[in-house]
Amino acid sequence: MDLDCSEEEEAFRAGLRAWLGEVLPKLPPPPDPSDWPGRRAYDCAWQRMLYDAGYAGLHWPADAGGRGATPTQHLIFLEETERAGAPYVGANFVGLLHAGPTIAAEGTEEQRRRWLPPILRGEEVWCQGFSEPEAGSDLAALRTAAVRDGDAYVVTGSKIWTSHAEVADWCELLVRTDPRAPRHRGISWLAMRMDAPGVTVRPLRTVAGSEEFAEVFLDEVRVPVAHRVGEENDGWRVTMVTLSFERGTAFVGEVVACRRTLGHIAAAARANGRWHDPVLRRRLGRLAAEFSVLWRLTQWNVSEAQRSGPGAVPGPGGSVFKLRYSHARQELYEAAAEVLGGGALDADEEWTNARLSSLSYTIAAGTSQIQKNIVAERILGLPKGP
Amino acid sequence: MDFQLTDDQRALRAGVRELLAGRFPRERLREAVDRARVVDRGLWRELGAAGFFSLRMPEDAGGAGLGTAEAVLVFEEAGRVLLPGPLVATHLAAGHVEGAAEGEAVVAVAEPGVGGTAMVEYLAQADALLVGTEEGVRLRVLAADAADVADAASAAAQWAVRPVRSVDPLTPLHRVAVGEAGALGPTGGGPIAGVLGLPVGRFRREATLLTAAEQCGSAARTVEMAVEYAGVRHQFGQAIGTFQAVKHLCADMLVRAEMGRTAVYAAAVTGDPQEAAAAKLLADEAAVRNARDCLQVFGGMGFTWEADVHLHLKRAWVRVERFMGAREAEEALAAGLS
């Protein structure tokens, strides 16, 4: 067991730090959060800078245009970019973390050539069309239908919780291509153009008041058969390849940011006198333990991934992290609210916004209850429920 | 960076698990409980011979030359099987107190607790006692007839020591008045053999971490016990592990055990006092909460003396009080926030 970086890893970190120190001061101010085209432009410009500097698609395999970096290098990248206050992946999240890796793993040579380079260069933005109003935790219940008509599928249905739908060029879409097959075996993965006739986007307002998500309605949208990745009716497996990318490093930057925020909360408490309350102090001390260990757990999970290589079955670390982190993040902003007192009722207060946003963490990407079922059945081996 | 067990560390863990399964199987645990035989000198010497206490001593001094990371793996295994005795104190005394490394001596430790008294474990069984003071860890060699200390009358006269009917059947306790300098009550009852070459800060940090490692072993074991029971106990025509209410208890237990273990391993690797505090905090929580949830999964059976669950819970309670409690850990962690 060791937590030290190798010379090569330290050299990578030093090079990255130097580059960040040079380019970050030149960045324009970030756009207003409600300015979606502005956000897209900003995120894509940052991605282009990463591309030009050789940092785009760091964790992608080299034959997909990535750098084939080790999981540890990817961890260092995420840690250092967050520490330096670099822009978040933003609009390119789905392209870089979901759709791109899926195409890299399952796409044909032609599909890889068509879709991967524009993702890496920040030229095309992807969104995700998986969840449906009637298929949330139970994703395999999805009903959006794709009917073959010559060299195209005709797609009808609706998707929900799609981020960046208004500004995306492409949507990675799960559709039902065989309604008679067992649920998991009648699904296909399609790449759909968001400007195709029949696509309607309606923003969804969240509890935080922002429009982070959208509903996407599909009315006889024609998607070329050539835009299917993987075999017809094999989309469930293809998607699981994608989802496994989310584990391990998805929240690295956030854990770094949470630890910094906790320091700011403590500083605010010292400044306004609440620090004298031992109950609050102990609450913050406990959160310090929590985030310190979550950071170590990330390093544990990354080390495991590095040892076992791609495609290996991950240990319990990913689920443990997801369950504990989502809860800890909510607790962090509850503690912030205690420090703010009445100030926490000011909706323009940064921590108030984060307190509201944190509510989604125990729901998104598998609710905590579903995660616990997964831990109990797949890791602990308890009998499957009814 | 490779924050995973090395092959040698895996082999060490497997070896210790096998050793303990052979020398301290469940029957022996229950026998110890039934006969109140809390420290078995024969087993103690066997542990000494296996290198349990001398693990971290240099090889030229008869040790295995291993580090804290290896020590926490060994103590995790001890915690799994509820191995009794002052394991942490004797391990830390190895190389400082004669006979400790070999398992010939049983070494206990006294720490000032709330209100100037200390709960001292295994006082009547110990050959020597370590006392933490500001100048360092002081050693007191107990009289050859140290067992007499357990005699309330003579103890009260000589030591201001009072035996306590311990909540944990395998951890005998004495309530001891601790003087201002951290020395035991009125002087007497054995010579002070001097201050050990062991800074008290480091001693406490290591003792805290090894105790946390024992907690993690117990926490991992109670997850296994709960899962096993949930798979075989049937109600309403199905295994109770089929019910989500039970599944979620078990999943929460695993999460706590894994967090505690990660914290302990990280603190062992870095040697950072803040990480040791975090490790004790999360490991204590994992051991106590897991034992309670395990008891809940066992239902009525969990409330019986016959099931081992209560032994895990009671030992976890004992270890919570040892070296660093939640208040101290949380305050230390808060103080480190900037």
Chai-1 contact restraints between the chains, C-beta under 6 A:
chainA,res_idxA,chainB,res_idxB,connection_type,confidence,min_distance_angstrom,max_distance_angstrom,comment,restraint_id
A,M1,B,F3,contact,1.0,0.0,6.0,A-B,restraint_1
A,M1,B,A69,contact,1.0,0.0,6.0,A-B,restraint_2
A,M1,B,Y265,contact,1.0,0.0,6.0,A-B,restraint_3
A,M1,B,V269,contact,1.0,0.0,6.0,A-B,restraint_4
A,D2,B,D2,contact,1.0,0.0,6.0,A-B,restraint_5
A,L3,B,M1,contact,1.0,0.0,6.0,A-B,restraint_6
A,L3,B,F3,contact,1.0,0.0,6.0,A-B,restraint_7
A,L3,B,V269,contact,1.0,0.0,6.0,A-B,restraint_8
A,C5,B,M1,contact,1.0,0.0,6.0,A-B,restraint_9
A,T72,B,M1,contact,1.0,0.0,6.0,A-B,restraint_10
A,G263,B,L337,contact,1.0,0.0,6.0,A-B,restraint_11
A,G263,B,S338,contact,1.0,0.0,6.0,A-B,restraint_12
A,A266,B,L337,contact,1.0,0.0,6.0,A-B,restraint_13
A,R281,B,A334,contact,1.0,0.0,6.0,A-B,restraint_14
A,R282,B,E330,contact,1.0,0.0,6.0,A-B,restraint_15
A,L284,B,A334,contact,1.0,0.0,6.0,A-B,restraint_16
A,G285,B,E330,contact,1.0,0.0,6.0,A-B,restraint_17
A,G285,B,L333,contact,1.0,0.0,6.0,A-B,restraint_18
A,G285,B,A334,contact,1.0,0.0,6.0,A-B,restraint_19
A,R286,B,E330,contact,1.0,0.0,6.0,A-B,restraint_20
A,A288,B,L333,contact,1.0,0.0,6.0,A-B,restraint_21
A,A288,B,L337,contact,1.0,0.0,6.0,A-B,restraint_22
A,A289,B,A278,contact,1.0,0.0,6.0,A-B,restraint_23
A,A289,B,L281,contact,1.0,0.0,6.0,A-B,restraint_24
A,A289,B,L333,contact,1.0,0.0,6.0,A-B,restraint_25
A,S292,B,A278,contact,1.0,0.0,6.0,A-B,restraint_26
A,V293,B,M259,contact,1.0,0.0,6.0,A-B,restraint_27
A,V293,B,T262,contact,1.0,0.0,6.0,A-B,restraint_28
A,V293,B,A263,contact,1.0,0.0,6.0,A-B,restraint_29
A,V293,B,A278,contact,1.0,0.0,6.0,A-B,restraint_30
A,R296,B,T262,contact,1.0,0.0,6.0,A-B,restraint_31
A,R296,B,A266,contact,1.0,0.0,6.0,A-B,restraint_32
A,L297,B,T262,contact,1.0,0.0,6.0,A-B,restraint_33
A,Q299,B,F3,contact,1.0,0.0,6.0,A-B,restraint_34
A,W300,B,F3,contact,1.0,0.0,6.0,A-B,restraint_35
A,W300,B,T262,contact,1.0,0.0,6.0,A-B,restraint_36
A,S303,B,D2,contact,1.0,0.0,6.0,A-B,restraint_37
A,S303,B,F3,contact,1.0,0.0,6.0,A-B,restraint_38
A,S303,B,Q4,contact,1.0,0.0,6.0,A-B,restraint_39
A,E304,B,Q4,contact,1.0,0.0,6.0,A-B,restraint_40
A,R307,B,Q4,contact,1.0,0.0,6.0,A-B,restraint_41
A,V320,B,V255,contact,1.0,0.0,6.0,A-B,restraint_42
A,V320,B,E258,contact,1.0,0.0,6.0,A-B,restraint_43
A,L323,B,V255,contact,1.0,0.0,6.0,A-B,restraint_44
A,R324,B,V255,contact,1.0,0.0,6.0,A-B,restraint_45
A,K372,B,H248,contact,1.0,0.0,6.0,A-B,restraint_46
A,K372,B,A251,contact,1.0,0.0,6.0,A-B,restraint_47
A,V375,B,A251,contact,1.0,0.0,6.0,A-B,restraint_48
A,V375,B,L254,contact,1.0,0.0,6.0,A-B,restraint_49
A,A376,B,K247,contact,1.0,0.0,6.0,A-B,restraint_50
A,A376,B,C250,contact,1.0,0.0,6.0,A-B,restraint_51
A,A376,B,A251,contact,1.0,0.0,6.0,A-B,restraint_52
A,L380,B,V227,contact,1.0,0.0,6.0,A-B,restraint_53
A,L380,B,C250,contact,1.0,0.0,6.0,A-B,restraint_54
A,L382,B,G241,contact,1.0,0.0,6.0,A-B,restraint_55
A,L382,B,K247,contact,1.0,0.0,6.0,A-B,restraint_56
A,P383,B,A239,contact,1.0,0.0,6.0,A-B,restraint_57
A,P383,B,G241,contact,1.0,0.0,6.0,A-B,restraint_58
A,P383,B,T242,contact,1.0,0.0,6.0,A-B,restraint_59
A,G385,B,T242,contact,1.0,0.0,6.0,A-B,restraint_60
